[in-house]
Amino acid sequence: MVFRIDLKVRDYECDLQGIVNNGVYFNYLEHARHEFLHANNVDFAKLAADKINLVVIRSEIDFKASLVPGDEFYVLVTPKRTSKLKFAFEQQIFRTCDDKLVVAAVITGTSVNERGRPFVPAEIDALFPIQSS
């Protein structure tokens, strides 16, 4: 299952070099993950009310090219299960006009209960099935 979201660079996201600041790419990736979860009926407010928190435990990102103001781009999100208690989002950002890869990332997460213990609730478990060997 691959999820796609289309976005556009806003001027204020750029640094003095005239390119998107490296930290902003993390915002793009996070927004795409949230939209993926929302599209799959995962309700953050309900999870929080149930004292379940989704947390990032590792971010790996490779910068391949830069975006500039006005660039249209898209983010792909592919969910992967990495263990019984961990899941990952393989993500890529592509510039729309030429499909050039801008960023490749893997964001690993888990969910924790009210005692801070990792576990995977049913709605997340369904999105990240454990792969058979």
C-alpha positions as protocol buffer text, in pm:
chain_id: "A"
residue {
  index: 1
  type: MET
  ca { x: 0 y: 0 z: 0 }
}
residue {
  index: 2
  type: VAL
  ca { x: 152 y: 332 z: -107 }
}
residue {
  index: 3
  type: PHE
  ca { x: -2 y: 663 z: -5 }
}
residue {
  index: 4
  type: ARG
  ca { x: 65 y: 989 z: -192 }
}
residue {
  index: 5
  type: ILE
  ca { x: 15 y: 1352 z: -96 }
}
residue {
  index: 6
  type: ASP
  ca { x: 84 y: 1652 z: -321 }
}
residue {
  index: 7
  type: LEU
  ca { x: 226 y: 1974 z: -175 }
}
residue {
  index: 8
  type: LYS
  ca { x: 393 y: 2300 z: -277 }
}
residue {
  index: 9
  type: VAL
  ca { x: 694 y: 2480 z: -127 }
}
residue {
  index: 10
  type: ARG
  ca { x: 606 y: 2802 z: 55 }
}
residue {
  index: 11
  type: ASP
  ca { x: 855 y: 3092 z: 53 }
}
residue {
  index: 12
  type: TYR
  ca { x: 898 y: 3099 z: 430 }
}
residue {
  index: 13
  type: GLU
  ca { x: 1020 y: 2737 z: 430 }
}
residue {
  index: 14
  type: CYS
  ca { x: 1342 y: 2840 z: 257 }
}
residue {
  index: 15
  type: ASP
  ca { x: 1669 y: 2957 z: 404 }
}
residue {
  index: 16
  type: LEU
  ca { x: 1913 y: 3230 z: 295 }
}
residue {
  index: 17
  type: GLN
  ca { x: 2044 y: 3002 z: 19 }
}
residue {
  index: 18
  type: GLY
  ca { x: 1698 y: 3009 z: -142 }
}
residue {
  index: 19
  type: ILE
  ca { x: 1633 y: 2639 z: -89 }
}
residue {
  index: 20
  type: VAL
  ca { x: 1406 y: 2451 z: 150 }
}
residue {
  index: 21
  type: ASN
  ca { x: 1574 y: 2435 z: 490 }
}
residue {
  index: 22
  type: ASN
  ca { x: 1677 y: 2081 z: 580 }
}
residue {
  index: 23
  type: GLY
  ca { x: 1457 y: 2076 z: 892 }
}
residue {
  index: 24
  type: VAL
  ca { x: 1146 y: 2155 z: 689 }
}
residue {
  index: 25
  type: TYR
  ca { x: 1169 y: 1820 z: 510 }
}
residue {
  index: 26
  type: PHE
  ca { x: 1092 y: 1652 z: 844 }
}
residue {
  index: 27
  type: ASN
  ca { x: 769 y: 1858 z: 855 }
}
residue {
  index: 28
  type: TYR
  ca { x: 676 y: 1742 z: 505 }
}
residue {
  index: 29
  type: LEU
  ca { x: 740 y: 1381 z: 601 }
}
residue {
  index: 30
  type: GLU
  ca { x: 543 y: 1410 z: 926 }
}
residue {
  index: 31
  type: HIS
  ca { x: 248 y: 1576 z: 752 }
}
residue {
  index: 32
  type: ALA
  ca { x: 240 y: 1294 z: 496 }
}
residue {
  index: 33
  type: ARG
  ca { x: 245 y: 1028 z: 771 }
}
residue {
  index: 34
  type: HIS
  ca { x: -39 y: 1201 z: 955 }
}
residue {
  index: 35
  type: GLU
  ca { x: -244 y: 1224 z: 635 }
}
residue {
  index: 36
  type: PHE
  ca { x: -175 y: 855 z: 565 }
}
residue {
  index: 37
  type: LEU
  ca { x: -301 y: 760 z: 911 }
}
residue {
  index: 38
  type: HIS
  ca { x: -602 y: 992 z: 882 }
}
residue {
  index: 39
  type: ALA
  ca { x: -689 y: 841 z: 541 }
}
residue {
  index: 40
  type: ASN
  ca { x: -682 y: 501 z: 712 }
}
residue {
  index: 41
  type: ASN
  ca { x: -920 y: 610 z: 990 }
}
residue {
  index: 42
  type: VAL
  ca { x: -661 y: 644 z: 1265 }
}
residue {
  index: 43
  type: ASP
  ca { x: -790 y: 914 z: 1501 }
}
residue {
  index: 44
  type: PHE
  ca { x: -503 y: 1084 z: 1692 }
}
residue {
  index: 45
  type: ALA
  ca { x: -745 y: 1258 z: 1930 }
}
residue {
  index: 46
  type: LYS
  ca { x: -910 y: 927 z: 2023 }
}
residue {
  index: 47
  type: LEU
  ca { x: -574 y: 757 z: 2070 }
}
residue {
  index: 48
  type: ALA
  ca { x: -455 y: 1040 z: 2296 }
}
residue {
  index: 49
  type: ALA
  ca { x: -781 y: 1028 z: 2494 }
}
residue {
  index: 50
  type: ASP
  ca { x: -719 y: 654 z: 2537 }
}
residue {
  index: 51
  type: LYS
  ca { x: -367 y: 743 z: 2660 }
}
residue {
  index: 52
  type: ILE
  ca { x: -201 y: 587 z: 2356 }
}
residue {
  index: 53
  type: ASN
  ca { x: 77 y: 786 z: 2192 }
}
residue {
  index: 54
  type: LEU
  ca { x: 247 y: 721 z: 1860 }
}
residue {
  index: 55
  type: VAL
  ca { x: 615 y: 809 z: 1886 }
}
residue {
  index: 56
  type: VAL
  ca { x: 907 y: 833 z: 1647 }
}
residue {
  index: 57
  type: ILE
  ca { x: 1208 y: 642 z: 1775 }
}
residue {
  index: 58
  type: ARG
  ca { x: 1442 y: 676 z: 1475 }
}
residue {
  index: 59
  type: SER
  ca { x: 1472 y: 896 z: 1166 }
}
residue {
  index: 60
  type: GLU
  ca { x: 1697 y: 821 z: 871 }
}
residue {
  index: 61
  type: ILE
  ca { x: 1702 y: 1074 z: 589 }
}
residue {
  index: 62
  type: ASP
  ca { x: 1909 y: 1107 z: 273 }
}
residue {
  index: 63
  type: PHE
  ca { x: 1902 y: 1442 z: 97 }
}
residue {
  index: 64
  type: LYS
  ca { x: 1935 y: 1396 z: -279 }
}
residue {
  index: 65
  type: ALA
  ca { x: 1834 y: 1735 z: -426 }
}
residue {
  index: 66
  type: SER
  ca { x: 1685 y: 2066 z: -315 }
}
residue {
  index: 67
  type: LEU
  ca { x: 1343 y: 2220 z: -355 }
}
residue {
  index: 68
  type: VAL
  ca { x: 1297 y: 2594 z: -409 }
}
residue {
  index: 69
  type: PRO
  ca { x: 1004 y: 2834 z: -357 }
}
residue {
  index: 70
  type: GLY
  ca { x: 704 y: 2742 z: -568 }
}
residue {
  index: 71
  type: ASP
  ca { x: 819 y: 2387 z: -644 }
}
residue {
  index: 72
  type: GLU
  ca { x: 536 y: 2138 z: -646 }
}
residue {
  index: 73
  type: PHE
  ca { x: 626 y: 1802 z: -499 }
}
residue {
  index: 74
  type: TYR
  ca { x: 474 y: 1483 z: -373 }
}
residue {
  index: 75
  type: VAL
  ca { x: 548 y: 1258 z: -80 }
}
residue {
  index: 76
  type: LEU
  ca { x: 505 y: 881 z: -95 }
}
residue {
  index: 77
  type: VAL
  ca { x: 444 y: 683 z: 224 }
}
residue {
  index: 78
  type: THR
  ca { x: 484 y: 305 z: 238 }
}
residue {
  index: 79
  type: PRO
  ca { x: 410 y: 138 z: 573 }
}
residue {
  index: 80
  type: LYS
  ca { x: 635 y: -151 z: 682 }
}
residue {
  index: 81
  type: ARG
  ca { x: 632 y: -364 z: 997 }
}
residue {
  index: 82
  type: THR
  ca { x: 985 y: -403 z: 1137 }
}
residue {
  index: 83
  type: SER
  ca { x: 912 y: -605 z: 1452 }
}
residue {
  index: 84
  type: LYS
  ca { x: 630 y: -700 z: 1685 }
}
residue {
  index: 85
  type: LEU
  ca { x: 643 y: -357 z: 1851 }
}
residue {
  index: 86
  type: LYS
  ca { x: 794 y: -133 z: 1581 }
}
residue {
  index: 87
  type: PHE
  ca { x: 670 y: -4 z: 1249 }
}
residue {
  index: 88
  type: ALA
  ca { x: 832 y: 208 z: 982 }
}
residue {
  index: 89
  type: PHE
  ca { x: 729 y: 451 z: 715 }
}
residue {
  index: 90
  type: GLU
  ca { x: 945 y: 436 z: 404 }
}
residue {
  index: 91
  type: GLN
  ca { x: 906 y: 780 z: 250 }
}
residue {
  index: 92
  type: GLN
  ca { x: 1025 y: 960 z: -59 }
}
residue {
  index: 93
  type: ILE
  ca { x: 982 y: 1318 z: -171 }
}
residue {
  index: 94
  type: PHE
  ca { x: 981 y: 1382 z: -547 }
}
residue {
  index: 95
  type: ARG
  ca { x: 975 y: 1711 z: -737 }
}
residue {
  index: 96
  type: THR
  ca { x: 661 y: 1693 z: -952 }
}
residue {
  index: 97
  type: CYS
  ca { x: 787 y: 1860 z: -1273 }
}
residue {
  index: 98
  type: ASP
  ca { x: 1057 y: 1599 z: -1338 }
}
residue {
  index: 99
  type: ASP
  ca { x: 993 y: 1325 z: -1079 }
}
residue {
  index: 100
  type: LYS
  ca { x: 1341 y: 1388 z: -937 }
}
residue {
  index: 101
  type: LEU
  ca { x: 1403 y: 1219 z: -602 }
}
residue {
  index: 102
  type: VAL
  ca { x: 1464 y: 1491 z: -342 }
}
residue {
  index: 103
  type: VAL
  ca { x: 1457 y: 1295 z: -14 }
}
residue {
  index: 104
  type: ALA
  ca { x: 1456 y: 929 z: 82 }
}
residue {
  index: 105
  type: ALA
  ca { x: 1371 y: 854 z: 444 }
}
residue {
  index: 106
  type: VAL
  ca { x: 1278 y: 579 z: 685 }
}
residue {
  index: 107
  type: ILE
  ca { x: 1094 y: 688 z: 998 }
}
residue {
  index: 108
  type: THR
  ca { x: 1059 y: 418 z: 1265 }
}
residue {
  index: 109
  type: GLY
  ca { x: 804 y: 438 z: 1539 }
}
residue {
  index: 110
  type: THR
  ca { x: 608 y: 256 z: 1803 }
}
residue {
  index: 111
  type: SER
  ca { x: 313 y: 330 z: 2023 }
}
residue {
  index: 112
  type: VAL
  ca { x: 321 y: 355 z: 2401 }
}
residue {
  index: 113
  type: ASN
  ca { x: 51 y: 315 z: 2661 }
}
residue {
  index: 114
  type: GLU
  ca { x: -17 y: 539 z: 2962 }
}
residue {
  index: 115
  type: ARG
  ca { x: 275 y: 379 z: 3150 }
}
residue {
  index: 116
  type: GLY
  ca { x: 513 y: 449 z: 2860 }
}
residue {
  index: 117
  type: ARG
  ca { x: 530 y: 83 z: 2763 }
}
residue {
  index: 118
  type: PRO
  ca { x: 547 y: -3 z: 2394 }
}
residue {
  index: 119
  type: PHE
  ca { x: 255 y: -190 z: 2242 }
}
residue {
  index: 120
  type: VAL
  ca { x: 63 y: -180 z: 1915 }
}
residue {
  index: 121
  type: PRO
  ca { x: -311 y: -103 z: 1928 }
}
residue {
  index: 122
  type: ALA
  ca { x: -544 y: -281 z: 1686 }
}
residue {
  index: 123
  type: GLU
  ca { x: -592 y: 16 z: 1449 }
}
residue {
  index: 124
  type: ILE
  ca { x: -216 y: 48 z: 1400 }
}
residue {
  index: 125
  type: ASP
  ca { x: -160 y: -328 z: 1391 }
}
residue {
  index: 126
  type: ALA
  ca { x: -398 y: -352 z: 1094 }
}
residue {
  index: 127
  type: LEU
  ca { x: -191 y: -100 z: 893 }
}
residue {
  index: 128
  type: PHE
  ca { x: 141 y: -272 z: 959 }
}
residue {
  index: 129
  type: PRO
  ca { x: 94 y: -649 z: 925 }
}
residue {
  index: 130
  type: ILE
  ca { x: 391 y: -860 z: 1030 }
}
residue {
  index: 131
  type: GLN
  ca { x: 561 y: -991 z: 717 }
}
residue {
  index: 132
  type: SER
  ca { x: 605 y: -1367 z: 699 }
}
residue {
  index: 133
  type: SER
  ca { x: 954 y: -1492 z: 621 }
}
